[in-house]
Amino acid sequence: MKTFLKPLTVEEEKYYLQRYQGGDLEAKNVLIERNLRLVAHVVKKYQGIDEDLDDLISIGTVGLIKAIQTFDSNKANRLSTYAARCIDNELLMMLRSRKKTSKEVSLYEPIGTDKEGNEIHLLDIIENVPVDVVDTYTFKEDVKKLYELIESVLTPREYEVVKLRYGLFGEEEYTQREIAKRLNISRSYVSRIEKNALLKLRRFFLPS
């Protein structure tokens, strides 16, 4: 169990805030260390979610640091009161961001098999890019590029099939059979369109 230092008294808090606002970075470190117990307290209400505790503490600490940097004693009596809101906001922003990108993460789900029986994934299109190229992008940037390519390089029919197949751009996810019925074409034709679209997208991800 991690042991945190005791919180600052009102007088100590004012003293170190004045020193920090005067340019003393060591005072900032004291304010951070003596308020880590507050971070742990706020994080407790998020422990039921599927997130690593150390990650939550780290994100909460970012919120604490932002609070120390922006605290205005003319608008709030205690740093701890203000910091608790900042810590909570930082954690909420992280969780909302994870929720927003959860659909993108689901692009790793298998979508079928090729002629050799290997699983096909939507993000297979970037698996063969050399490591030195992949390292220059974050996963989020790759997904953003993928979405842009879907809109720009696919034919209208390919775009429609891919959008419906993976629930992109606000659509629900549909099976190949459901898409075939919706577009009044055969399921095998839907499968061919889907695979051709993935191959086309892969070509645009590969370096020239």
C-alpha angles and dihedrals in degrees: 000000000000114000117218127203119253115272119259120262118240091260094047091048092053091046096052093041090055091048093048093047086052090058102268106142092185088063088055090055090052091051090051096046095046092050098049089096086062090053090053090048093053092044091057093078090058097051093099092067125087097261131116111257093224090053090052091049090050093050091045090051089055087056090050092052091050089051092053091048095049103033115131114194089200090065102037133032099213131034089212092060092049093042093053089060092046092050091049092048092050092052092047091051090052093049093047090049091051090049092049092052096040089094089055092051089054087066085086090069114112113256102186142307135279127228091280092054095252118144116254120217128187090235091051084095090076100036094091096051110116115263094243089058095045090051090062092062134059119226089250092056090050091053091047090052090047092054091049092051092049088058097042111035106033124088116246090259093048091047092051094049095047092045093052095039095057102026094245128167093022097310125130119248116260134189120242089254092053092048091049091054092046094050094036094237134114122277091237089055090052089052092051092048091049095050093045090051091052092049091050092050091048091056090056092051094053116089117255 
